Amino acid sequence: MPGESATRVISEVDASWTPIRTALETLPDAALEATPPGTWSAKETLAHLAFWSEAVEGYMTLVVRQRPLPGGWHFGSGYSPAADVPWPHFEVHNAREAAWARSQQPAVVRARMATAHEGLVRFLATVTDAEVEADPQYFAQLSAHYREHSAGLIAVPQE
């Protein structure tokens, strides 16, 4: 059972998840596909959020806990980080995940986002209070990232 700090992080992540879950459940496929000029489509945004939600387990396992990832561990897009290659710049990940989303049906992207969030919450339940307290800003960014992108998802026209 997570401690007080980890429970707070889970609560904040779940609260910031609510508008994203609503978008997953209510946005028609056409709205997910539409790409306003100069921005990502809702589908690309969801793939981006899914990737960074999935990345928490990898970061915590490799960097914080200094343990290897379980065999076969990979992101929902199929990307698997190589142990001997430096972590690419965030823009490389964002571009790859947006390209993945463009090639997928909306139902696949919806399912990945839901699975990524469930996995994030499940993983956060393993986080100790000491881990949260050692890097509170990292954990605060998890819910902030959801909030940052949820406004754009809510604003997508539902044609």
N, C-alpha and C positions, 0 to 999 in steps of 0.2 A: 504494500500500500504506500502511495507517495506521501511524502511529508507535507507540511504546511506550505512551503514555498512552491514545491512542484504542483500541489493541488491548485494553488492560485494561478500558476501559469496555464494549467489545463483549463481552468474556468475562463480565463481571459481569451484563450485560443477558441474555445467553444463559443463564447459570446460573439467574437469577431467572425466566426464561421457562419452565423445565422443568415446574414444577407447573401452570402455566397451560396448557401444551401437553397435559399429561396430562388435565386437566379437559376440554379441548376434545375429546379423543379418547375419553374414557370416560363423561362425564356423559350420561345419556339426555336426550332432548328434554324430557320432562316435568320433569326436575330443573332444566333451564335455565330453564323457564318459571315454576317455583314462586317465589313471593315471600314470604319470611318477614316477619312484621309489623315495620314500621319500618326495613326495609332494601331494597336493590335486589335484584332477581332476579339469578341468575347471568348471564342474557342481558344485562341492563342493565349489570352490572359489566363484562362483556366489551366492550360498546359504549363504555363510559367509558374503559376501558384502550386500546381501539383509537384513539379520538379523541386521547388525550394522546400516544400513540405517534406518530400521524400529525402531531401539532402540532410535534414536534421539528424536522422539516425546515422548516416554515414559520417557526418562531421563529429558527432558525439562519440561514436565508436572509435574512429581512427585517430582523431586529434585529441579529444578530451580524455577518453578512457585508454587510449593507446593500445587498442586491440584490433585484430584484423576483422574485416567484414566477413560475415558468414559466406561460405562457398556459394557461388551463383548469384550473389546479391547484385541487383541492378535496379535502375530507375524504371518507372512505368513506360517510358518511351523506348526502352531497350538499351539505353546508354549504360555502359559499365565502365567505371573509372579504372584505368590501368594503374597498378601499384607503383610502377617506375616512371610515370609521367606526371609532371607537375599539374596541379588543378588549374584548368583553363580560366581565363578572365570571365567574369560573370556574363559579359555580353556574348561570349561564345556559347555558353549554356542557354542564354535567353534565345539566341537566334536558332539554335538546334531544336529547342523545344517548340518554338513557334512554327518552324518548318514541319516538325512532327505533327502538330495539331492540324495544319493545313491539309495534311494527307489523310486525316482520320474523319470518320463519320462523327457527328455530334454525340451520339450515344456512347461512343468509345471514350471521347474526351470527358464527358460527364462522369462515366464510371471511373475513369482514372482519378479525377479530382476527388470524388467521394472516397475511393479507396485510399488515396494519399492522405486525406484528412483523418480517416479512421486509423491508419497506420501511425500518423503523427501523434494522435492522442494516446494510442496504445503504447508507443515508445515513450512519450512523456511520463507515463505512469511508472517507468523504470528509473526516471531521473531522481537523483537525491537532492535534498535541500542544499547540501554542500556544493553540488554542481551548479545549481541555480544561483546560489549566493556568490560563487566564484566568478560568474559572468552574467549578472542580472540584465545587462543591456542586450545581450544576445537573445535571451529568453523573452524580453519585452518586444523585441523586433518580430517575433513570430506572429503575435496578434496584430502588431502594427502593419505588417506586410499584408495580411488579410484585409484590414481596414483600408489600407491605401488603394487596393484594387477593387474592393467591393463597391465603392461609389461609382466607378466606371461601369461595372456590371449592372448595377441598379438603373443607370441612366440609359442603357441600351434600349432603343425603340423596339417595341414588341410587335410591330407590324402585323 
